[in-house]
Amino acid sequence: MEQTISELQQKMSTGELTSLKITEAYLERIRKIDGKVNAVIELNPEAESIAAELDAERERGKVRGALHGIPILIKDNIDTRDKMQTTAGSLALAGNIASRDAFLVRQLRKAGAVILGKTNLSEWANFRGKRSVSGWSSRGGLTRNPYALDRSACGSSSGSGAAVAADFCAAAVGTETDGSVICPSQTNGIVGIKPTLGLISRNGIIPIAHSQDTAGAMARTVADAAILLGALTGVDPNDSATKASAKRASKDYAQFLDKDGLNGARIGVARNLCGTDGRILELFNQSILVMKRLGAVIIDPANLPNFDKFGKTELEVLHYEFKADLNQYLAGANGRVKSMADVIKFNEENKARVMPYFGQEHMLAAQEKGSLRDKAYREALAKNRLLTRKNGIDAVMRKFKLDALIVPSGGPAWMIDLANGDAINWDMESTSPAAVSGYPHITVPMGYVFGLPVGLSFFAKAWSEPTLIKLAYAFEQATKARVEPKFLETAKL
């Protein structure tokens, strides 16, 4: 299938396809193939009726926009007021039917998207235990990588990444606190956009930490990711962070797609984040040569200062905010648990089902924290923002007058290991500076190592989505690096 949103729209406009036919085709593909991948945790029983209603609208001459009739999957930590549960993959939240749509879901419905279902994820968005298995949840089981089924799909938006790669939907919504859009996107060979904090409302998303949490767009092409991103934006009265996006957001990020977008762009190579893996560096250096041929001015190195000085304070902030934010969410939810303390108790009482592979150390640490008025929290948050913003990304971009910084997004997917947890052996750092600062980050496929995808990251200052989309699109169009997965049992080494 592997058709873009624009191609699907064109076929619906001519009558060759309908939203119902497209929806049925994706549902059939999921039923046929997802047994291998396990990316989808729940299908929307109303998807076909929604598609039929949108087809009727089209017949009456009403087309809402680029997403009209397009099937989209969303991560199972995003509230939907329908017949689907919202659980963050946790049995502790089984049966939780949201009383209202998350703001971004309302935006998707308004845009005419068909919510096809929900995707599996690393339980509690990969912030329960220290020795976690990415892509595993007690409710959904284990999501596998479509390129090699014994390899990780990364996380925590594991199901969204694997589903897009496996062509179970036109595009998907993931969420990120630190790496949870970028890592599964790059590891599953797709495009991921982690936007500026506040571009997309956090309202209705099961939280980890409000200072870093954001939803993001995941798709097979930069164009499709840009279309989805535009539909997700909007000022939400119930999320104060979105107020800053009022004059900065766009409903049409596709307008920034420019195959000549790298011509004259100043690109900084953050060499001190790139690691030492020769295979990845070879792909990365080849990508730099491509950008030079396209007219980019490459500043190499343009090292990012202070990238290794906020790890402890980031974790401190996450623990403090996890307790405060999750307690607030659960107090208004419809599940059996009403606080983090309840979740911890449930997990312990159901240890065999909920914690067969790893524990809940992050939850226990968070539960011990005080309030967000604590000096330790406020100082840690201030330090994080100073080191990642003014004395980090802003500083290097100002020094070299850059449009963006680049770094490898990660390495090839690691073997799934339920006994020992994630065995990530990458020595580069691609996600934390943009995640902690709340700045935008895009990954796009740049090549393969033993048939396993590796991505290229572009990141920059706040509200730089138009520039990053332009740059990523130009690179994508020049390289066309992505190849479809073949659902191999193991990688061809």
Secondary structure, DSSP 8 states (H G I E B T S, - for coil): ----HHHHHHHHHHTS--HHHHHHHHHHHHHHHHHHH--EEEE-TTHHHHHHHHHHHHHTT---STTTT-EEEEETTB--SSSS---TT-GGGTT---SS--HHHHHHHHHT-EEEEEE--SHHHH-S-TT--TTEETTTEE-EETTEEEEE--SSSHHHHHHHHTTSSSEEEEEESSSTTHHHHHHTT-EEEE--TTSS--TTB--S-TTT-EEEEEESSHHHHHHHHHHH----TT-GGGGGGTTT--S-GGGG--TTTTTT-EEEE-GGGS-S-HHHHHHHHHHHHHHHHTT-EEES----TTTTS-HHHHHHHHHHHHHHHHHHHHHTSSSS--SHHHHHHHHHHTHHHH-SS---HHHHHHHT---TT-HHHHHHHHHHHIIIIIIIIHHHHHHHT-SEEEEE---S--B--TTT----------SHHHHHHT--EEEEEEEEETTEEEEEEEE-STT-HHHHHHHHHHHHHHH--------BSS---
